Amino acid sequence: MVTAFVMIHCEAQRISDVAQAVAELPHVAEVYSVTGDVDIIAVLRVTAYESLDEAVPGGIARIPGVTSTRTVLAFRRFARRDLEAGYDIGLS
């Protein structure tokens, strides 16, 4: 499973419409409107790297109001229990 984070810039008046349209696309697990340098961040989960072509330039980038995207791929996922286990020295 490939997890990708897509940072989306869009026209200010269309943020809500773009976020809703992104959320309805296949492979999109979560969508957030955020503060900072981008307007929206989408979390994608695909079974193959090649599926990102369909999901990002073939899907997200074609939504009216999207002005640019930047995609970051995840190497590894860390869950809270994984992080806590890393600090566990066996004293209970």
QUIQUIJO-V160822 format. One record per residue. RES is the residue in one small letter. PHI is phi as a letter, one per 20 degrees, with the letter a starting at -180 (* if undefined). NEAR is the number of other C-alpha atoms within 8 Angstrom. D_FIRST is the distance of its C-alpha to the first C-alpha in Angstrom with 1 decimal. Layout:
RES_PHI_NEAR_D_FIRST, RES_PHI_NEAR_D_FIRST
This chain:
m_*_6_0.0, v_d_10_3.8, t_d_10_6.5, a_c_11_9.9, f_d_12_13.4, v_d_13_15.9, m_e_12_19.5, i_d_14_21.9, h_d_11_25.6, c_b_12_27.7, e_f_9_31.3, a_g_5_32.6, q_f_5_34.1, r_d_9_30.9, i_g_13_28.4, s_f_7_28.3, d_f_7_28.2, v_f_13_25.4, a_g_12_23.3, q_f_8_24.0, a_f_9_23.1, v_f_12_19.8, a_f_11_19.0, e_e_7_19.8, l_f_10_17.4, p_f_5_14.5, h_m_8_11.0, v_e_13_13.0, a_e_9_12.5, e_b_8_15.5, v_c_12_18.4, y_c_8_21.0, s_e_9_24.4, v_c_8_25.1, t_e_6_28.0, g_o_5_28.2, d_f_4_27.7, v_c_10_25.3, d_e_13_25.8, i_b_13_22.4, i_c_13_18.9, a_d_15_16.0, v_d_12_12.6, l_d_12_10.1, r_c_11_6.6, v_c_11_5.8, t_e_7_4.6, a_c_8_6.7, y_g_7_8.5, e_f_6_11.6, s_f_9_10.8, l_f_10_11.6, d_f_8_15.1, e_f_9_15.6, a_f_12_14.3, v_e_11_16.3, p_f_10_19.4, g_e_9_19.5, g_c_10_19.1, i_g_11_19.5, a_f_11_22.0, r_e_8_24.1, i_f_10_24.8, p_g_5_28.5, g_o_9_29.1, v_f_14_26.1, t_d_9_27.7, s_a_8_24.9, t_c_11_21.3, r_b_7_19.6, t_d_8_15.9, v_c_7_14.5, l_e_8_11.1, a_e_9_10.1, f_e_4_10.6, r_b_4_10.6, r_d_5_11.1, f_d_6_14.7, a_e_6_16.0, r_g_6_19.7, r_f_6_20.4, d_f_8_18.7, l_f_9_21.0, e_f_8_23.9, a_f_7_23.5, g_f_6_23.8, y_d_6_27.2, d_f_7_28.4, i_d_4_31.4, g_n_4_32.2, l_e_4_35.1, s_c_2_35.2
